[in-house]
Amino acid sequence: MVLVTFTWSHGGIHVFLCGSFDGWSEQIPMNLVEGSAAVFQRTVDVPPGYHKYKFLVDGIWQVDQDQLCVQDEYGAINNLVFVEDSVSMPSALIREDAQSNLVSGFTSSTHLEASSSSESPLEPVMQLLNNEIDVSRHRLFMFLSSSQAYELIPNSGKVFALDTKVAVKQAFHIMYEQRLAVMPLWDGQNAMISGMLTASDFILILLKLQESHPMLTHDELEMHTISAWKYGKSQLQAEVSGTMIPPNRRVLQAGPDESLKDVTLTLLQNKISAVPVLHSPEDGSSLQLLHTACLAGILKHIYRHFRHSLEYLPIVQQPVGNLPFGTWTREVGGRGSSRVLLTLHSGDLLSSALKLLIEGEISSIPIVDDNGALINVYSRSDITSLARGSVYAHFRLDQMIMTQVLQVLDEASRDRCRTCTRFDPLYRIMEVLSDPTVRRVVVIDPNSRHVEGIITLRDVFNLLLG
């Protein structure tokens, strides 16, 4: 815990402090400063992290406009304070009183690194960038550690789960109709969430159909259940990509009181796209599915809290071309990427795209024309568009070219391709990726629209959390 002094300097008779540091449970009386007729103060023991607070002044809720304010998605405005634990502060971080100098130096350092063609050393700029990354990572860890999974759950909405006895074909259509790339699976016999059905499952199924594997034919999709598919998935995955998935792999999940830091690390470290948020009733009854937590929802939560105070995360104002993340073409290169961006042409086969997604363990591939200019992006989740009108049953994957595939995509899918340039700041990319329907941003040359790189949700989190 850290002692923090809160100040209200705008007068009043009875002034109280209330904040998220104690769950908004108390109205703490503030004391008039000796010798002053308008300044009230109160020192409170507060845990490290980000906390919202406001003042109750003579029965009216107030925020201090002279202090940092944030507005949530519902329009409510609160003051915001960041409480730092000096004991755990990494030695590499710069001092708080140097932040104004660091922020004011963004423009000059950016131009030096992006446009300089001389051979003068850039170590001071790189040191500045490293400091920005360290500061931002520390503050994000503090924020996510003090936030909980239940904060991701909307006030109203729907949560979907598929019964494991549902036929694969029906599941395919449900995921397309609900525009979902992943859904929890409910095992009614054991009253538990038994796994997740993803777009990758359907890619593997269709690849097996193409090979006319006796295990799965088009007719059998109507009676072949999800549970039967999951049982044989480890063998099919091994045949396609050479990677064996243990059939009894533990189902990862989160509780509503689990910190967002732990939820985020679960998603990143296990290379999964979502985890179910489950509540265990005290009476011992069946688990309740509350939400499906994903990186997009967590990023939206982060951006919502920092969008009016970007100076707290100095790294987000850096151009994305300066940062060690993303996947880039050989011509452009990248600071921290060891992978080279793969692209497909409009005349390439869908079967090639699907195998590339699975074998390359990537989530999407830019589609370019003969001049290398961006046409669209094909991602794993787009596979569900083949369920519309049972398109998958009328075309062979090794005969369908990407031009035809893009025509099959519905309007919502066509509109998911978002672009940026190397010179756009990271916070703009974070804003775009906060939309749950967008999972990557393609970096293009602003004049030719040539593809230069791609930045995914996972790239952003790996950068921000290290």
Secondary structure, DSSP 8 states (H G I E B T S, - for coil): -EEEEEEE-S--SSEEEEEGGGTT---EE-EE-TT-SS-EEEEEEE-SEEEEEEEEETTEEE--TTS-EEE-TTS-EEEEEEE--TTT--TTS--GGGHHHHHHTHHHHHHHHHH--S----HHHHHHHHHHHHHHHHHHHHHHHT-BGGGGS-SS-----EETTSBHHHHHHHHHHTT-SEEEEEETTTTEEEEEEEHHHHHHHHHHHHTT-TT--TGGGGT-BHHHHHHHHHHHHHHHHS----TT-----B-TTSBHHHHHHHHHHTT-SEEEEEE--TT----EEEEEEEHHHHHHHHHHHHTT-GGGSGGGGSBGGGSS-SEE-TTT--SS--SB---EETTSBHHHHHHHHHHTT-SEEEEE-TTSBEEEEEEGGGGGGGGGGGGGGTS-TTT-BHHHHHHHS-HHHHTT-EEE-TTSBHHHHHHHHTSTT--EEEEE-TTT-BEEEEEEHHHHHHHHH-
